[in-house]
Amino acid sequence: MAQEQGEPGPDVRVRGKQRRNPTPKAGRNLPAATAVGVGMLVIVLGGLLFFPLGFVLIVTAFAVFGVWEVFRALETTGTRLPIVPVMTGTVAMPAAAYFGGTESLLFAMLLSSVAALIWRSLEGAAGSARSIFAGVFTLAWIPFLISFAVLPLHTFVGETPVGLWPDGVAPPGAWQIATLLLLVVANDTFGYLVGASLGKHPMAPKISPKKSWEGFAGSIGGATVVGVLAAVFLLDRPWWVGVVLAVGMVAAATAGDLSESMVKRELGIKDMSSILPGHGGVMDRLDSIVFACPVAFILYSVFAGA
């Protein structure tokens, strides 16, 4: 998570001697977190730039894991998602965005929500309202929002629905998504580094005490540098477009971080799972991305019309 204000880890005794816990201030195993983060970024960018349908499958896999984590977390509070229609919608939405565009994505979201309503209603009235609300909320939070990362590729789907990009050249939509991912990584990385070393003023102490305004400033500064470089060299746009993208992505990513922190606090858990070493669960990585995807899509649409 970004913008974290550090706290020293506990001491560990080994053979009668005391040494510092290798876990850094913000509570992460930094080497493991770095290795996992870099590996995930390489896989995602590789699929995006060389095998578009593979990228869609990767997005779908992340969404499925994220929904499964939320499903298991909600079970601890006695709320059971209508998992069959929710998971079906999770698989369908990225494909709908890729092959059908915005209208198909909206239709898939609507159809999935109706299916969750009907499915849960047929199981009985006890707890149905809570279950239906949780199902629709999960559909909107994870697969619907993350599918916006696929929409910039829809324009080019007629050229290559499967396989490599024509002549091995990635279209502008692919570079837009790459810029989005780089800005989210910059938000997390610079926010973590600055927040862990200089963070003193909590941003939202009741929701996420470790997030600081100093870390937020670090996210803005680092993302701005990355955004300007990406705008000029990847998007072929003026430098100020990178500044706007950076501010928008950091704001959206921070809102996503805080939103997931609020959900976890409500559920009484620290991480959604422990599937990713040094990171926690898949949703602990997707929290900022899912909010950033629709904001990036809107900004790119505005710039296209400018």
Buried (B, 14 or more C-beta within 10 A) or exposed (E): BBBBBBEEBEEEEEEEEEEEEEBBBBBBBBEBBEEBBEEBBEEBBEBBBBBBBBBBBBBBEBBBBBBBBBBBBBEEEEBBBBBEBBBBBBBBBBBBBBBBBBEBBBBBBEBBBEBBBEBBBEEEEEBBEBBBBBBBBBBBBBBBBBBBBBBBBBEBBEEBEEEBBEEEEBBBBBBBBBBBBBBBBBBBBBBBBBBBBBBEEBBBEEBBBBBBBBBBBBBBBBBBBBBBBBBBEBBEBBEEBBBBBBBBBBBBBBBBBBBBBBBBEEBEBEBBBEBBEBBBBBBBBBBBBBBBBBBBBEBBEEBEEE
